[in-house]
């Protein structure tokens, strides 16, 4: 999501500032960039070869832990690690604003944050009464969206689908994404 947000914020003439991405990052048509990580693996050597000034990472998962452990090394090479939280829907709007400031495009970041918030308001309650949902993340192993409480709120996917009006079948799982048995579906 961070890669997609960066490309939304940066004007086309500045998009060459992006020197590497994670494995499933959506890129603008015709762009090809080195893959420096996946959901579970950081290729530190490939990352260092790209000579980044700024490394963006979400505060969840294996890559976050790995980057935090090598942050001093990256800093010694002139790269700063910037961490973002995406536990709640409101965090996404804040991320647009933060990225806008970081990239020297503050007005664009604010504009996209406002569009995101307006979009959320426009879908509120549209599926009320349509029932419960099962949100599958992966098939092997079978993985579903659960719920990761933040105070009395859950992770952004459960929060989003709830705002639309659906009820998560696996909302009682106390983690954002869980491997489940097919029979439990």
C-alpha positions in Angstrom: 0.0 0.0 0.0 2.8 2.4 0.8 4.2 2.0 -2.8 0.9 2.7 -4.3 0.4 5.8 -2.1 3.9 7.1 -3.0 3.1 6.9 -6.7 -0.3 8.6 -6.1 1.5 11.5 -4.4 4.5 12.0 -6.5 4.2 13.8 -9.9 5.3 11.6 -12.8 8.5 13.7 -13.2 9.6 12.7 -9.7 8.6 9.0 -9.6 12.2 8.0 -10.6 13.0 8.8 -6.9 11.5 5.4 -6.0 14.4 2.9 -6.3 13.0 -0.4 -5.0 9.7 -1.9 -3.9 8.2 -4.9 -2.1 7.1 -8.0 -4.1 3.4 -7.3 -4.6 3.6 -3.5 -5.0 1.4 -2.2 -7.8 3.5 0.0 -10.1 2.4 2.5 -12.7 2.2 1.1 -16.2 5.6 0.5 -17.8 7.5 0.9 -14.5 9.9 -1.9 -13.4 11.8 -1.6 -10.1 14.0 -3.9 -8.2 12.2 -6.0 -5.6 13.9 -5.6 -2.2 11.4 -7.5 0.0 8.4 -9.7 0.1 5.9 -10.2 2.9 8.4 -12.4 4.8 11.8 -11.7 3.4 14.1 -8.6 3.2 16.9 -8.7 0.7 19.2 -6.4 2.5 22.0 -6.6 -0.1 19.6 -5.7 -2.9 18.2 -2.9 -0.8 21.6 -1.4 0.0 22.6 -1.6 -3.7 19.7 0.7 -4.5 21.2 3.4 -2.3 17.9 4.6 -0.8 17.7 7.8 1.2 14.4 6.8 2.8 13.0 3.3 3.5 9.3 3.1 4.1 7.8 0.2 6.2 4.6 -0.7 7.9 4.9 -1.4 11.6 3.6 -5.0 11.3 5.2 -8.2 10.3 8.6 -9.8 9.7 10.0 -7.1 7.5 9.4 -4.4 10.1 11.3 -6.5 12.7 14.1 -7.1 10.2 14.4 -3.5 9.2 14.5 -2.3 12.8 17.4 -4.7 13.5 19.4 -3.3 10.5 18.4 0.3 10.9 21.7 1.4 12.3 23.5 -0.1 9.3 21.1 1.6 6.9 21.6 4.9 8.8 25.4 4.6 8.5 24.8 4.4 4.7 22.6 7.5 4.7 19.2 5.8 4.6 16.5 6.7 7.1 13.8 4.2 8.0 10.3 5.7 8.3 7.6 3.5 10.0 3.9 3.7 9.4 1.0 2.2 11.3 -2.0 0.8 9.4 -4.0 -0.8 12.1 -7.0 1.5 11.7 -8.7 3.2 8.8 -7.9 6.6 10.2 -4.2 5.6 10.0 -4.5 5.4 6.2 -5.5 9.0 5.9 -2.7 10.0 8.3 -0.2 8.1 6.2 -1.2 10.0 3.0 -0.6 13.3 4.9 2.8 12.0 6.4 4.0 10.8 3.0 3.0 14.1 1.4 5.2 15.9 3.9 8.1 13.5 3.5 8.0 13.7 -0.2 7.7 17.4 -0.4 4.1 17.2 -1.7 2.1 18.2 1.4 -0.9 19.6 -0.5 -1.3 16.4 -2.6 -1.0 14.2 0.6 -3.7 16.2 2.3 -5.9 16.1 -0.8 -5.6 12.3 -1.0 -6.3 12.0 2.7 -9.5 14.0 2.3 -10.5 11.9 -0.7 -10.0 8.7 1.3 -12.1 10.0 4.3 -14.8 11.2 1.9 -14.8 7.8 0.2 -15.2 6.0 3.5 -18.2 8.2 4.4 -19.8 7.5 1.0 -19.8 3.7 1.5 -21.0 3.7 5.1 -23.8 1.2 5.7 -24.3 0.2 2.1 -24.3 -3.5 2.9 -26.4 -3.4 6.1 -28.5 -6.5 6.5 -26.5 -8.4 3.8 -25.0 -10.8 6.3 -21.7 -12.1 7.5 -18.5 -12.2 5.5 -15.5 -14.4 5.2 -12.4 -12.6 3.8 -9.8 -15.0 2.5 -6.2 -13.7 2.3 -4.6 -16.9 1.0 -5.5 -20.4 0.0 -2.3 -22.3 1.0 -2.4 -22.2 3.9 -6.0 -21.1 4.2 -5.8 -17.7 5.8 -8.6 -15.3 6.8 -9.0 -11.9 8.2 -9.6 -12.1 11.9 -9.6 -9.2 14.3 -6.7 -7.4 16.0 -8.1 -5.3 18.7 -6.7 -1.8 19.1 -8.6 -0.6 22.2 -12.2 -1.5 21.2 -11.4 -1.3 17.4 -10.2 -4.0 15.1 -7.8 -4.0 12.1 -8.6 -1.9 9.1 -10.0 -4.7 6.9 -12.5 -5.8 9.6 -13.2 -2.1 10.4 -13.8 -1.3 6.7 -16.1 -4.2 6.0 -18.0 -3.5 9.3 -18.4 0.1 8.2 -19.9 -1.0 4.9 -22.3 -3.2 7.0 -20.9 -6.7 7.0 -20.2 -8.8 10.0 -16.9 -10.8 10.0 -17.4 -14.6 10.5 -14.0 -14.7 12.2 -14.2 -11.5 14.3 -13.5 -13.5 17.5 -10.0 -14.4 16.3 -7.7 -12.1 18.2 -5.2 -11.6 15.4 -5.5 -9.7 12.1 -4.8 -12.7 9.9 -5.2 -16.3 10.9 -4.6 -19.7 9.4 -7.8 -21.6 9.7 -9.2 -25.0 8.9 -11.4 -25.3 5.8 -14.1 -26.9 7.9 -14.4 -23.8 10.1 -15.5 -21.7 7.2 
